[in-house]
Amino acid sequence: MSRLSVACFYSITALACILLARPLAYAQKATGTPTTGTDNTLPAGSPTQPAQPATTNHAEVLDPSPKPHEVASGNADPPPVVKQNSEPKKNTDTCWTAPKKVGECGGPWLRTIVGFEQAGVSAAQSQQNFFFDIYYDRPLALQRDPDLGPALRSWGNLRISSVPQQISTDVATFAAGFAQQVGQLKVNEVAQAFEFLGGIEYRLKGTRNKTLYAGSDNDQQLRTRVSANLILGGGVITPLSPKSSVQIFDVPSNQPSFFTSYPQAKGKQFVAFTLPDRDRFFRQAYGGIRVMTHFLGDTRTRAPETFDLTYGFNESITGGRIHGGVMRLEGFVPIPYSSMSSVYLFGTGLFKPGTRATIASPFLLDAAPTGTLPTDQNAILISTPQADRDYYRVGVGVDAVQLFKSMIKPAGAKKQQNAQQSVPASQ
């Protein structure tokens, strides 16, 4: 073996010893025990004596051997006394107060929501529907903060909307029976459209002071930090099928301008409007600022408050094409009302600040009688372009996991009760 090989061998061995010694030193610092053996003894032939093991926090054992002056006077101490700790306190550790036990703050988190929303475009009839929202946020790297985690993160948001719902009950009744309303939703009406938006997020600045959060729960241990983040994201929106977007009206007889815009409706009793057939998803992409309020010291899993101000494009509100810029404003606020549950409020607005508003005379049409089909011989089918209007969406939701548990538990209890009733009584 050459001298160069020997030198390389010893260099690699020394480097390996250094790398192995670093985790052992961290383990010794974290546990407070020596790493030379599991029984706290030094190896044979060591010139020094082993250190006495430190007493734990659970019990303190007094020295049982009497002192020499106590033996002479006959006043020896009683048998050893063991001081036990009181009953263990309720675990209130959080990532802020005990990161080594619970885990570091700013880790990955998942948000699942079931809710009810109202959405619509400018100067048009809005519609209400149920929705299912899944949001996932995962840290990547760079500039780790003890409270907020890494500065670079990835995120994704999937939203599934049901078919429009016609609910005429009062708010109190609807809120009390919300779980039942969701459970009665038909399977073929759960997903009419979906929207996905995802990207990356980089924290530009975060406040250093942890301020008290003035919330409805009045938690004096809860603190907050605010951060400003740069976000970039893109995604798709599924278009409605032509059949599901059909709307049928009576042909008006007192609005001559209607036949100027739609001359094919002359001589017909009904007119059916539908969206065109499209072979691509609507594309969307944005970039901008996200302001987040992070909650520290909360024993509950609590998503941060967010407000997004972004600018980009969205084909679903620009006539089906990338035409002009779109400003997106979106806010999300979680409001806890118990130790495990929260109410989520949100709102979204899409605006076209760079285009001039179009003002035209409207057509007031009456809905066709129930049962009228677009294939009726007295009806004419007209394809209308995709909406080119500002859009809004507001709603409220609850945690999806907790809601599904509340739906499954009564069903299981009822099944068990029926099984007990079917068993004949013992003689």
C-alpha positions in Angstrom: 0.0 0.0 0.0 1.4 3.4 -1.0 1.9 6.3 1.3 -0.9 8.2 -0.5 -3.3 5.3 0.1 -2.4 5.1 3.8 -2.9 8.8 4.2 -6.3 8.7 2.5 -7.3 5.7 4.7 -6.4 7.6 7.9 -8.1 10.8 6.7 -11.4 9.0 5.9 -11.3 7.2 9.3 -10.7 10.5 11.1 -13.6 12.1 9.2 -15.9 9.2 10.0 -15.1 9.5 13.7 -15.8 13.2 13.7 -19.2 12.7 12.0 -20.1 9.9 14.4 -19.1 11.9 17.4 -21.4 14.9 16.6 -24.7 13.0 16.9 -23.4 11.3 20.1 -22.6 14.6 21.6 -26.1 15.9 20.7 -27.6 12.8 22.3 -25.6 13.3 25.4 -26.6 16.9 25.7 -30.3 16.2 25.2 -30.5 13.3 27.7 -27.9 14.3 30.2 -26.3 10.8 30.3 -22.8 9.7 29.2 -22.5 7.8 26.0 -19.8 5.3 27.1 -22.3 2.7 28.3 -25.9 2.0 29.2 -25.1 1.4 32.9 -23.4 4.8 33.5 -20.0 3.1 34.1 -16.6 3.9 32.5 -14.7 1.3 30.6 -12.2 -1.0 32.5 -8.8 0.6 33.1 -10.2 4.2 33.1 -8.1 6.4 35.5 -11.1 8.3 36.7 -14.2 7.3 38.7 -17.6 7.4 37.1 -19.8 10.4 38.0 -22.8 9.8 40.2 -26.1 9.6 38.3 -28.3 12.6 38.6 -31.5 12.4 40.5 -34.7 12.5 38.4 -37.7 14.8 38.8 -40.0 11.9 39.7 -38.4 10.8 43.0 -35.7 12.0 45.4 -34.0 9.3 47.5 -32.3 10.5 50.7 -29.0 9.0 51.8 -29.9 6.0 54.1 -26.5 5.8 56.0 -26.5 7.5 59.4 -23.8 10.1 60.1 -21.0 9.3 62.7 -22.2 11.9 65.2 -25.8 10.5 64.9 -24.6 7.0 65.8 -22.7 8.2 68.8 -25.7 10.1 70.2 -28.2 7.4 69.2 -30.2 9.9 67.1 -30.0 8.1 63.8 -32.4 9.2 61.1 -35.5 7.1 60.3 -35.5 4.8 57.2 -35.1 6.3 53.8 -37.9 8.7 52.7 -39.0 8.8 49.1 -40.6 12.0 47.9 -43.0 11.3 45.1 -44.3 13.9 42.7 -47.9 14.9 42.8 -50.4 13.6 40.2 -49.3 14.4 36.6 -50.7 17.5 35.2 -52.7 17.6 32.0 -50.5 17.8 28.9 -50.6 21.3 27.6 -47.4 21.1 25.6 -47.3 22.9 22.3 -44.8 23.3 19.5 -44.1 26.8 21.0 -43.6 25.7 24.7 -42.1 22.2 24.2 -40.8 21.7 20.7 -38.7 18.7 21.7 -41.8 16.8 22.9 -44.5 17.9 20.4 -42.4 18.8 17.4 -41.1 22.0 15.8 -43.5 24.8 14.8 -44.1 25.5 11.1 -44.2 21.9 10.0 -46.6 20.4 7.4 -50.3 20.8 8.0 -53.5 19.7 6.3 -56.9 21.5 6.3 -60.1 19.7 5.3 -63.4 21.6 5.2 -67.0 20.9 4.2 -69.1 24.0 3.8 -71.8 25.9 2.0 -71.1 28.8 -0.3 -72.8 31.4 -2.6 -71.1 32.3 -5.8 -71.9 34.4 -8.8 -70.7 36.9 -11.4 -71.4 40.6 -11.7 -75.1 41.5 -12.5 -76.2 37.9 -12.7 -78.1 35.5 -10.6 -76.0 33.8 -8.0 -76.2 30.1 -6.9 -75.6 28.2 -3.7 -73.9 24.8 -3.4 -72.0 22.6 -1.0 -68.2 22.4 -1.3 -65.3 20.2 -0.1 -62.0 22.0 0.3 -58.6 20.3 0.9 -55.5 22.5 1.6 -52.0 21.1 2.1 -48.9 23.1 3.1 -45.5 21.6 3.4 -42.1 23.2 4.3 -39.2 22.9 1.9 -36.0 24.7 3.1 -34.1 28.0 3.8 -34.0 30.2 6.9 -35.7 28.0 9.5 -37.6 30.1 12.1 -38.3 28.5 15.5 -41.9 29.5 15.3 -42.8 29.7 11.6 -40.5 27.0 10.2 -38.6 27.1 6.9 -39.1 30.2 4.7 -39.7 28.2 1.5 -42.9 26.1 1.4 -45.1 24.4 -1.1 -48.9 24.5 -1.0 -51.9 23.1 -2.9 -55.6 23.7 -2.7 -58.3 21.4 -4.2 -61.9 22.5 -4.1 -64.9 20.3 -5.2 -68.3 22.0 -5.7 -71.6 20.2 -5.8 -74.5 20.9 -8.1 -76.5 24.1 -7.2 -78.9 23.6 -4.2 -82.3 25.2 -3.7 -82.5 25.6 0.1 -85.3 27.8 1.4 -85.2 27.1 5.2 -84.2 29.7 7.7 -80.6 30.1 8.8 -81.1 28.6 12.3 -82.7 25.5 11.0 -80.1 25.0 8.3 -77.2 25.5 10.7 -78.7 23.0 13.2 -79.2 20.4 10.6 -76.1 21.0 8.5 -74.6 17.5 8.9 -78.0 16.0 7.9 -78.1 18.3 4.8 -74.7 17.1 3.7 -75.5 13.5 4.4 -78.7 13.8 2.2 -76.6 15.0 -0.8 -76.9 12.5 -3.6 -73.7 10.8 -4.8 -74.2 12.0 -8.4 -74.6 15.6 -7.2 -71.4 15.7 -5.0 -69.0 16.8 -7.7 -70.2 19.1 -10.5 -66.9 20.9 -10.9 -63.5 21.1 -9.2 -60.7 23.7 -9.0 -57.1 23.2 -8.2 -54.5 25.9 -7.4 -51.0 25.2 -6.1 -47.5 26.6 -6.0 -44.7 27.9 -3.8 -44.5 30.4 -1.0 -41.5 32.3 0.3 -41.5 34.2 3.6 -40.2 37.7 3.1 -40.6 39.1 6.6 -42.1 38.1 9.9 -42.8 40.0 13.0 -40.4 39.2 15.9 -42.7 40.0 18.8 -45.4 37.5 19.9 -48.5 39.6 20.5 -51.6 38.5 22.4 -54.5 37.4 20.2 -57.8 39.1 21.0 -60.1 36.3 20.0 -63.5 35.1 21.1 -62.0 32.2 23.1 -60.0 34.7 25.3 -57.0 32.4 25.6 -54.3 34.2 27.5 -51.6 31.7 26.5 -52.2 32.3 22.8 -49.8 34.5 20.9 -49.5 35.4 17.2 -46.9 36.4 14.7 -47.6 38.0 11.3 -45.6 37.2 8.2 -45.6 38.6 4.6 -45.0 36.0 2.0 -44.3 36.0 -1.8 -46.5 33.4 -3.5 -46.6 32.0 -7.1 -49.2 29.5 -8.2 -51.2 28.1 -11.0 -53.9 25.6 -11.7 -57.1 24.6 -13.6 -60.9 24.9 -13.3 -63.2 22.4 -14.9 -65.8 23.9 -17.3 -69.5 23.0 -16.9 -70.9 20.5 -19.4 -73.3 22.0 -22.0 -76.1 19.8 -20.7 -75.7 20.8 -17.1 -75.5 24.5 -18.0 -78.8 24.7 -20.0 -81.3 27.3 -19.0 -84.7 27.4 -20.7 -86.9 30.6 -21.0 -90.0 31.8 -22.7 -89.4 33.8 -25.8 -90.4 37.4 -24.9 -93.0 39.2 -27.0 -92.6 42.7 -25.6 -88.8 43.1 -26.2 -88.1 43.6 -29.9 -84.3 44.1 -29.3 -84.2 40.4 -28.2 -84.8 39.3 -31.8 -82.1 41.7 -32.9 -79.6 39.9 -30.7 -81.0 36.4 -31.3 -82.8 36.4 -34.7 -83.0 32.6 -34.7 -85.6 32.8 -31.8 -88.3 34.2 -34.2 -91.3 31.9 -34.4 -90.2 29.8 -31.4 -92.0 29.5 -28.0 -88.9 28.7 -25.9 -85.3 29.6 -26.0 -82.6 27.5 -24.4 -79.1 29.0 -23.6 -76.1 26.7 -23.0 -72.4 27.1 -22.7 -70.2 25.9 -25.7 -68.5 22.6 -25.7 -64.8 23.0 -24.5 -62.0 20.4 -24.7 -59.6 22.1 -22.3 -59.7 23.1 -18.6 -59.8 26.8 -17.8 -56.2 27.8 -16.9 -55.3 30.2 -14.1 -52.0 31.5 -12.6 -51.2 34.3 -10.1 -48.4 35.9 -8.3 -48.4 38.3 -5.3 -48.4 38.7 -1.6 -49.9 36.5 1.2 -50.2 37.9 4.7 -50.5 35.2 7.4 -51.3 35.3 11.1 -49.7 32.3 12.8 -51.1 31.1 16.2 -48.5 30.0 18.8 -49.2 28.3 22.1 -52.5 26.7 21.0 -53.1 23.1 21.9 -55.5 22.8 19.0 -54.6 22.2 15.4 -55.3 25.6 14.1 -54.7 26.8 10.5 -53.3 30.4 10.1 -55.4 33.3 9.0 -54.6 34.3 5.4 -55.2 37.2 3.0 -54.0 37.0 -0.6 -53.5 39.8 -3.0 -52.4 38.5 -6.3 -52.4 39.3 -10.0 -52.5 37.0 -13.0 -54.9 35.5 -15.4 -58.0 33.3 -15.2 -59.8 32.0 -18.4 -63.0 31.3 -16.5 -63.9 35.0 -16.2 -62.3 36.4 -19.3 -64.5 34.7 -22.0 -62.6 31.4 -22.0 -59.4 32.9 -23.2 -56.3 34.5 -21.6 -57.4 38.1 -22.2 -56.2 40.9 -19.9 -55.1 40.6 -16.3 -57.1 39.4 -13.3 -56.7 40.6 -9.7 -57.5 38.0 -7.0 -58.4 38.8 -3.4 -59.0 35.9 -1.0 -59.3 35.7 2.7 -59.6 32.9 5.2 -60.4 33.1 8.9 -60.7 30.1 11.4 -62.9 30.7 14.4 -62.6 28.0 17.1 -65.7 27.3 19.2 -64.6 24.2 21.2 -61.4 22.3 22.0 -61.6 20.3 18.7 -63.9 22.2 16.3 -63.7 25.5 14.4 -65.9 27.5 12.0 -64.1 28.7 8.9 -65.1 31.9 7.0 -63.8 32.7 3.6 -64.3 35.0 0.6 -62.9 35.2 -2.9 -63.1 38.0 -5.5 -61.8 38.1 -9.1 -61.7 41.4 -10.8 -60.4 42.8 -14.1 -59.0 46.2 -13.2 -57.5 46.8 -16.7 -60.7 46.6 -18.8 -63.5 49.1 -19.3 -66.9 48.1 -18.1 -69.6 47.1 -20.6 -73.0 48.6 -20.0 -76.0 47.2 -22.1 -79.8 46.9 -21.9 -80.8 43.7 -20.2 -83.4 41.1 -21.3 -85.9 40.1 -18.6 -87.0 36.5 -19.4 -89.5 34.2 -17.7 -88.5 30.7 -16.9 -90.1 28.0 -19.1 -92.7 25.7 -17.5 -91.4 22.8 -15.5 -90.7 19.8 -17.7 -89.8 21.8 -20.8 -86.8 20.2 -22.6 -84.2 21.9 -24.8 -85.0 19.3 -27.5 -88.7 20.5 -27.7 -89.7 21.3 -31.3 -90.9 24.7 -30.1 -87.5 25.5 -28.5 -84.4 26.9 -30.1 -80.9 26.1 -28.6 -78.5 29.0 -28.5 -74.8 28.7 -27.5 -73.6 31.6 -25.4 -69.9 32.5 -24.8 -68.2 32.0 -21.4 -68.8 34.7 -18.9 -66.6 37.8 -19.2 -67.5 39.3 -15.8 -66.1 39.9 -12.3 -66.7 37.0 -9.9 -67.2 36.6 -6.2 -67.6 33.7 -3.7 -68.3 33.7 0.0 -69.1 30.9 2.4 -68.8 29.2 5.7 -67.5 25.7 6.6 -66.6 23.2 9.3 -63.9 20.6 9.8 -64.6 17.7 7.4 -63.2 15.0 9.7 -65.2 16.0 12.7 -68.4 16.3 10.5 -67.9 12.8 9.1 -67.4 11.4 12.6 -70.6 13.0 13.8 -72.4 11.4 10.8 -70.9 7.9 11.3 -71.4 7.7 15.1 -75.2 8.0 15.1 -75.5 5.5 12.3 -73.4 3.0 14.2 -75.3 3.6 17.5 -78.6 3.1 15.7 -77.4 -0.1 14.1 -76.3 -1.5 17.5 -79.6 -0.5 19.0 -81.5 -2.4 16.3 -79.3 -5.4 16.8 -80.0 -5.4 20.5 -83.8 -5.1 19.9 -83.7 -8.1 17.5 -82.2 -10.4 20.1 -85.0 -12.2 22.1 -85.0 -11.7 25.9 -83.5 -14.6 27.9 -86.0 -16.8 29.7 
